[in-house]
Amino acid sequence: MSDKATTTAQASASEPARALKVLALGDVMKMTSAGRTHIYKEVGAGRFPRPIRVSRGRVGWLEHEVQAWIAARVAERDAAA
């Protein structure tokens, strides 16, 4: 799977039925305009969604979690205005 590849899967039984999209690190970097080091630093600090293991040596982020993180940044900005 390349950095630009994405994978879809069905949601777990605890979530509403919907297709889940898994983003590669490169896609997350493009969506957030953040670099690899910053993303992993924020994950370690608990301020960014944790990746899931896709395969041995490969992780990805759930698109809806990254989008929610972005939406929270927008809400923080708007609340400060």
Rosetta constraint file for C-alpha pairs under 8 A:
AtomPair CA 1 CA 5 HARMONIC 5.89 0.50
AtomPair CA 2 CA 24 HARMONIC 7.96 0.50
AtomPair CA 3 CA 24 HARMONIC 5.18 0.50
AtomPair CA 3 CA 25 HARMONIC 6.49 0.50
AtomPair CA 3 CA 26 HARMONIC 5.69 0.50
AtomPair CA 3 CA 27 HARMONIC 7.41 0.50
AtomPair CA 4 CA 23 HARMONIC 7.82 0.50
AtomPair CA 4 CA 24 HARMONIC 6.08 0.50
AtomPair CA 4 CA 26 HARMONIC 6.37 0.50
AtomPair CA 4 CA 27 HARMONIC 6.27 0.50
AtomPair CA 5 CA 23 HARMONIC 7.38 0.50
AtomPair CA 5 CA 24 HARMONIC 6.55 0.50
AtomPair CA 6 CA 21 HARMONIC 6.55 0.50
AtomPair CA 6 CA 22 HARMONIC 5.37 0.50
AtomPair CA 6 CA 23 HARMONIC 5.33 0.50
AtomPair CA 6 CA 24 HARMONIC 6.47 0.50
AtomPair CA 7 CA 20 HARMONIC 7.98 0.50
AtomPair CA 7 CA 21 HARMONIC 5.69 0.50
AtomPair CA 7 CA 22 HARMONIC 5.13 0.50
AtomPair CA 7 CA 23 HARMONIC 7.35 0.50
AtomPair CA 8 CA 19 HARMONIC 6.14 0.50
AtomPair CA 8 CA 20 HARMONIC 5.22 0.50
AtomPair CA 8 CA 21 HARMONIC 4.57 0.50
AtomPair CA 8 CA 22 HARMONIC 6.24 0.50
AtomPair CA 9 CA 19 HARMONIC 5.64 0.50
AtomPair CA 9 CA 20 HARMONIC 5.14 0.50
AtomPair CA 9 CA 21 HARMONIC 6.78 0.50
AtomPair CA 10 CA 17 HARMONIC 7.00 0.50
AtomPair CA 10 CA 18 HARMONIC 6.16 0.50
AtomPair CA 10 CA 19 HARMONIC 4.92 0.50
AtomPair CA 10 CA 20 HARMONIC 5.94 0.50
AtomPair CA 11 CA 15 HARMONIC 5.90 0.50
AtomPair CA 11 CA 16 HARMONIC 6.82 0.50
AtomPair CA 11 CA 17 HARMONIC 5.71 0.50
AtomPair CA 11 CA 18 HARMONIC 5.74 0.50
AtomPair CA 11 CA 19 HARMONIC 6.17 0.50
AtomPair CA 11 CA 20 HARMONIC 6.09 0.50
AtomPair CA 12 CA 16 HARMONIC 7.85 0.50
AtomPair CA 12 CA 17 HARMONIC 7.73 0.50
AtomPair CA 13 CA 17 HARMONIC 7.74 0.50
AtomPair CA 20 CA 62 HARMONIC 6.86 0.50
AtomPair CA 20 CA 63 HARMONIC 7.31 0.50
AtomPair CA 20 CA 64 HARMONIC 7.74 0.50
AtomPair CA 21 CA 62 HARMONIC 5.86 0.50
AtomPair CA 21 CA 63 HARMONIC 5.50 0.50
AtomPair CA 21 CA 64 HARMONIC 7.70 0.50
AtomPair CA 22 CA 60 HARMONIC 5.62 0.50
AtomPair CA 22 CA 61 HARMONIC 5.36 0.50
AtomPair CA 22 CA 62 HARMONIC 4.69 0.50
AtomPair CA 22 CA 63 HARMONIC 5.85 0.50
AtomPair CA 23 CA 27 HARMONIC 5.79 0.50
AtomPair CA 23 CA 28 HARMONIC 6.37 0.50
AtomPair CA 23 CA 60 HARMONIC 5.20 0.50
AtomPair CA 23 CA 61 HARMONIC 5.03 0.50
AtomPair CA 23 CA 62 HARMONIC 6.14 0.50
AtomPair CA 23 CA 63 HARMONIC 6.00 0.50
AtomPair CA 24 CA 28 HARMONIC 6.45 0.50
AtomPair CA 24 CA 59 HARMONIC 7.13 0.50
AtomPair CA 24 CA 60 HARMONIC 4.89 0.50
AtomPair CA 24 CA 61 HARMONIC 6.66 0.50
AtomPair CA 25 CA 29 HARMONIC 6.11 0.50
AtomPair CA 25 CA 36 HARMONIC 7.42 0.50
AtomPair CA 25 CA 59 HARMONIC 7.87 0.50
AtomPair CA 25 CA 60 HARMONIC 6.43 0.50
AtomPair CA 25 CA 61 HARMONIC 7.54 0.50
AtomPair CA 26 CA 30 HARMONIC 6.28 0.50
AtomPair CA 27 CA 31 HARMONIC 6.18 0.50
AtomPair CA 28 CA 32 HARMONIC 6.09 0.50
AtomPair CA 28 CA 61 HARMONIC 7.47 0.50
AtomPair CA 28 CA 66 HARMONIC 7.44 0.50
AtomPair CA 29 CA 33 HARMONIC 5.38 0.50
AtomPair CA 29 CA 34 HARMONIC 5.16 0.50
AtomPair CA 29 CA 35 HARMONIC 5.81 0.50
AtomPair CA 29 CA 36 HARMONIC 6.89 0.50
AtomPair CA 29 CA 39 HARMONIC 7.87 0.50
AtomPair CA 30 CA 34 HARMONIC 7.36 0.50
AtomPair CA 32 CA 70 HARMONIC 7.29 0.50
AtomPair CA 34 CA 38 HARMONIC 6.29 0.50
AtomPair CA 34 CA 39 HARMONIC 6.44 0.50
AtomPair CA 35 CA 39 HARMONIC 6.21 0.50
AtomPair CA 36 CA 40 HARMONIC 6.28 0.50
AtomPair CA 37 CA 41 HARMONIC 6.05 0.50
AtomPair CA 38 CA 42 HARMONIC 6.10 0.50
AtomPair CA 39 CA 43 HARMONIC 6.18 0.50
AtomPair CA 39 CA 48 HARMONIC 7.15 0.50
AtomPair CA 40 CA 44 HARMONIC 6.11 0.50
AtomPair CA 41 CA 45 HARMONIC 6.27 0.50
AtomPair CA 42 CA 46 HARMONIC 6.15 0.50
AtomPair CA 42 CA 47 HARMONIC 5.05 0.50
AtomPair CA 42 CA 48 HARMONIC 5.25 0.50
AtomPair CA 43 CA 47 HARMONIC 5.81 0.50
AtomPair CA 43 CA 48 HARMONIC 4.69 0.50
AtomPair CA 43 CA 49 HARMONIC 6.14 0.50
AtomPair CA 43 CA 50 HARMONIC 5.70 0.50
AtomPair CA 46 CA 50 HARMONIC 7.91 0.50
AtomPair CA 48 CA 66 HARMONIC 7.88 0.50
AtomPair CA 48 CA 69 HARMONIC 6.93 0.50
AtomPair CA 49 CA 61 HARMONIC 7.33 0.50
AtomPair CA 49 CA 65 HARMONIC 6.31 0.50
AtomPair CA 49 CA 66 HARMONIC 6.63 0.50
AtomPair CA 49 CA 69 HARMONIC 7.45 0.50
AtomPair CA 50 CA 61 HARMONIC 7.01 0.50
AtomPair CA 51 CA 59 HARMONIC 5.90 0.50
AtomPair CA 51 CA 60 HARMONIC 5.20 0.50
AtomPair CA 51 CA 61 HARMONIC 4.63 0.50
AtomPair CA 51 CA 62 HARMONIC 7.39 0.50
AtomPair CA 52 CA 59 HARMONIC 5.43 0.50
AtomPair CA 52 CA 60 HARMONIC 5.45 0.50
AtomPair CA 52 CA 61 HARMONIC 6.10 0.50
AtomPair CA 52 CA 62 HARMONIC 7.72 0.50
AtomPair CA 53 CA 57 HARMONIC 7.95 0.50
AtomPair CA 53 CA 58 HARMONIC 6.16 0.50
AtomPair CA 53 CA 59 HARMONIC 4.43 0.50
AtomPair CA 53 CA 60 HARMONIC 6.54 0.50
AtomPair CA 54 CA 58 HARMONIC 5.51 0.50
AtomPair CA 54 CA 59 HARMONIC 5.07 0.50
AtomPair CA 54 CA 60 HARMONIC 6.34 0.50
AtomPair CA 55 CA 59 HARMONIC 6.92 0.50
AtomPair CA 61 CA 65 HARMONIC 7.42 0.50
AtomPair CA 61 CA 66 HARMONIC 7.10 0.50
AtomPair CA 62 CA 66 HARMONIC 6.56 0.50
AtomPair CA 63 CA 67 HARMONIC 6.11 0.50
AtomPair CA 64 CA 68 HARMONIC 6.03 0.50
AtomPair CA 65 CA 69 HARMONIC 6.21 0.50
AtomPair CA 66 CA 70 HARMONIC 6.29 0.50
AtomPair CA 67 CA 71 HARMONIC 6.13 0.50
AtomPair CA 68 CA 72 HARMONIC 6.14 0.50
AtomPair CA 69 CA 73 HARMONIC 6.45 0.50
AtomPair CA 70 CA 74 HARMONIC 6.42 0.50
AtomPair CA 71 CA 75 HARMONIC 6.20 0.50
AtomPair CA 72 CA 76 HARMONIC 6.14 0.50
AtomPair CA 73 CA 77 HARMONIC 6.24 0.50
AtomPair CA 74 CA 78 HARMONIC 6.15 0.50
AtomPair CA 75 CA 79 HARMONIC 5.99 0.50
AtomPair CA 76 CA 80 HARMONIC 6.29 0.50
AtomPair CA 77 CA 81 HARMONIC 6.56 0.50
